[in-house]
Structures are given as C-alpha cells and as structure tokens.
Amino acid sequence: MTTAKDLFIIALHLGSPDRPVGQGDLSLALAGAELVDLVTAGAVSLDGDRIVPDRGPTADDRLLAEAAAALEGQTPYERVEDWLWRRGRDLADSYQAALEEDGELRPGRRGLFPSGADRVEPADTPSRRQALDRWEVEEPVLVALASAAGVPGSRPEDAPGSGDEAVTTVLLAVGDAVMELEAVRQRRAIENAAFANVWRGP
C-alpha cells in the first residue's frame, strides 16, 4: 500500500457524516502523499521547489505509476505547488474507485465527503490494518498529511515534521495549498452572501 492509499483509508475510518473530510483538502493531501512516495522511492528529487524526475524504480502501484508518468520531464520543471493543484484535481474520487475495485472498501454507513451519496467504509483487510498501524504509531508523514487534510482526530499543531528536506518541502506545500483552498471557499461564501442580499433587497 502507498502512503496515499493509507491516508484515504485513515480519512474514511476517522471521518463521519458530522465531521466529513473536505474532498478538495483530501485530494491535495493525496497528491502530496504520492509525491512523498516518489521522492522516497528515488523516482523524483527536488531542486528547491521544482520536481525533477529521476531514473528510479518504476512504481508497482497503478495510481502511483500514473502520478510518475504525469510529471513534467523537461525544464523548467514543475513547482511542487503547481503539481499539487494539477494532480490533485478530483484525486480523492480516483482513490475511492481504485480501492473499491481492489476490494479495500465495502458498502457502509460512512460518507467521506459532504456531498457524497455513496456510503463506504474500509473493509477488514491487511491494508486497513497496515494503515491503522501507521496511524497508531504516529508515523510522521501520514500524521502531517492527515492534519493538513483536516482528518478528525488530528491537529495541525501536533503534526510532526520529517527529517528529509525534500519531504518536508512537500508537506509544507500541502499545508499552504489547503489554506489557499480554504481562503477561496471563504471568499466565495462572502460573494454569494452579498449576491443573495442584493436580491433580497432592503
């Protein structure tokens, strides 16, 4: 299992209809998790905040292989933040579909996203137990990504960092992207409220 799949399982396991995880937040964190795994595997390196593809081992996970294939292979290489936004678009949906196909999810009472109609929950598989083991021992990268995504039970101030400079760069970029997304949401909410007031009149 990859860090992204572990993150999705943790988000689903800890989420609830009362405290759902934002689809956009999770998608950005999943893209960050993919990049962390690619860095760790030696498939990419970072030059500052630029992602440089390396001739590392080929990922044996389908979604991770897709992520590696989507990297910009020529200079100027893509910035981490730009990658998160591009790769992260609807990525949570892709992971849900892949995990369902692999039998890692089953119908249940949990709804991961506020607007999600499908109710699924992690199946009792070795992959689920592995993800929970990483969570219980507070594996630094998983905790940091879950905190950035707003997974219930995780607090950003408690999220440990990473001793790897490249991984830390990715984690910081994920946090910044999630904050930017929240700022966009708040701005739209204010604009929509102002528009509604105009139509209601005095």
Residue, then its C-alpha position, 0 to 999 in steps of 0.5 A: m500500500t502507498t502512503a496515499k492509499d493509507l491516508f484515504i483509508i485513515a480519512l474514511h475510518l476517522g471521518s463521519p457524516d458530522r465531521p466529513v473530510g473536505q474532498g478538495d483538502l483530501s485530494l491535495a493531501l493525496a497528491g502530496a502523499e504520492l509525491v512523498d512516495l516518489v521522492t522516497a522511492g528515488a523516482v523524483s528529487l527536488d531542486g528547491d521547489r521544482i520536481v525533477p524526475d529521476r531514473g528510479p524504480t518504476a512504481d508497482d502501484r497503478l495510481l502511483a505509476e500514473a502520478a510518475a508518468a504525469l510529471e513534467g520531464q523537461t525544464p523548467y520543471e514543475r513547482v511542487e505547488d503547481w503539481l499539487w493543484r494539477r494532480g490533485r484535481d478530483l484525486a480523492d474520487s480516483y482513490q475511492a474507485a481504485l480501492e473499491e475495485d481492489g476490494e479495500l472498501r465495502p458498502g457502509r454507513r460512512g460518507l467521506f465527503p459532504s456531498g457524497a451519496d455513496r456510503v463506504e467504509p474500509a473493509d477488514t483487510p491487511s491494508r486497513r490494518q497496515a494503515l491503522d498501524r501507521w496511524e497508531v504509531e504516529e508515523p510522521v508523514l501520514v500524521a502531517l498529511a492527515s492534519a493538513a487534510g483536516v482528518p478528525g482526530s488530528r491537529p495541525e499543531d501536533a503534526p510532526g515534521s520529517g527529517d528529509e528536506a525534500v519531504t518536508t518541502v512537500l508537506l509544507a506545500v500541502g499545508d499552504a495549498v489547503m489554506e489557499l483552498e480554504a481562503v477561496r471557499q471563504r471568499r466565495a461564501i462572502e460573494n454569494a452572501a452579498f449576491a443573495n442580499v442584493w436580491r433580497g433587497p432592503 
